Amino acid sequence: MIDEPDKSELNYERYWSSRPLNELLEKAQEFVGKAYSGTMSTLAFLEWALDHTEQGSEKGADIADAMGKASRINRMLGELRQEVAKLAHETEAT
C-alpha cells in the first residue's frame, strides 16, 4: 500500500504528479478494481430490485434497462482492468 497524503492537503496533486510510473499504474489498478466491484454490486442490487417488481411493468423495464447499462459498463471496466494490469506488468518488466 502506498503512503499518500490526504486529498484535502494542498500537495495531493503535486504528490501524484511526481510519483514514478509503476506507482501511478498501481493506483489506477486500485481504482479500476473498486469501480469494477461497484458495478458488480450495482448489478446484484438491480437484479434483486427487478425480482420485486411486477413482471411486464414499466418500472421493471426501467430496471432492466439500467441493468443493461451497468452490464455494459462492467464489461468496459473489465477490459480496462486488463489493460491497466498489462501496462503495469510491462512497466515492471522494463
N, C-alpha and C positions, 0 to 999 in steps of 0.2 A: 504494500500500500504506500502511496506517495504522500508525504507530509506536505500539505499545501496550505496556503493562507485561507482565512475565511473570506467568502465572497464580498463581505461588507468592507473589507480592507481595501485601501486605495491602490495597493500594489498588486492586486489579484491579476489583472490583465497583464501587467508587466512581468509578473512571475511566470505565467504560462507562455508568454511570447519569448521568453529567454530559455525555456526548457529544451532539452535535446529531443530529437525526432522520436526516439523509442518511447519516451515518457508521454509525449503527446498522443501517439498511437495507442498506448496503453490506456490513457484516459478516454480516448474515443471508443475503445473496445468496452470499457466500463459503461459508458452512457448508452451505446447501442444495445448492450445486453439488457440494461434496465428498460429501454424502450421496447425491446422485443418481449421481455417478460410482461410489461404493462399491456401490450396488445393481446397477449395470450389470456391475461386476466380479464381484459375487456370482452374478449370473445366468450369466455366462460359465463360472465355475468349476463351478457346479452342473450346467450342461449337459455339460461335459466329464466330470464325475463320473457323470452318467447314461449317457454313452457307454461307461463302464467297468463298468456293472452288467449283470447278466443280464436280458434282456428279460422282463418279466412278473414279476420278483421283488418281494418286499416292500420290499427296500431301494430298488429303482428307483421304486416307488410313493411311498415316503417322500421321495425326492429330487425327484420330480415335484411332490409337494405343496409342498415347500419352494420350488421354482421358481415355483409359482403365487403363493405368499405374497410372494416377492421381486418378482415382476412387478406385483402389486397395489400394493406399497409404492413401486415405481419410478414407476408411473403417478401416485400421490398426490404424490410428490416432484416430478414434472414439473409438476403443476398448481400446487404450492406455489411452485416456482421461478418460474413465470409470474406468480403473484400478487405475490410479493415484487418482481420486476422491475417490474411495473406500479406498485406503490406507490412504488418508488424513482424511477421516471420521473415520476410525478405530483408527487413531492416536489421534484424538480429543476425542474419547470415552475412551481412556485409561488414 
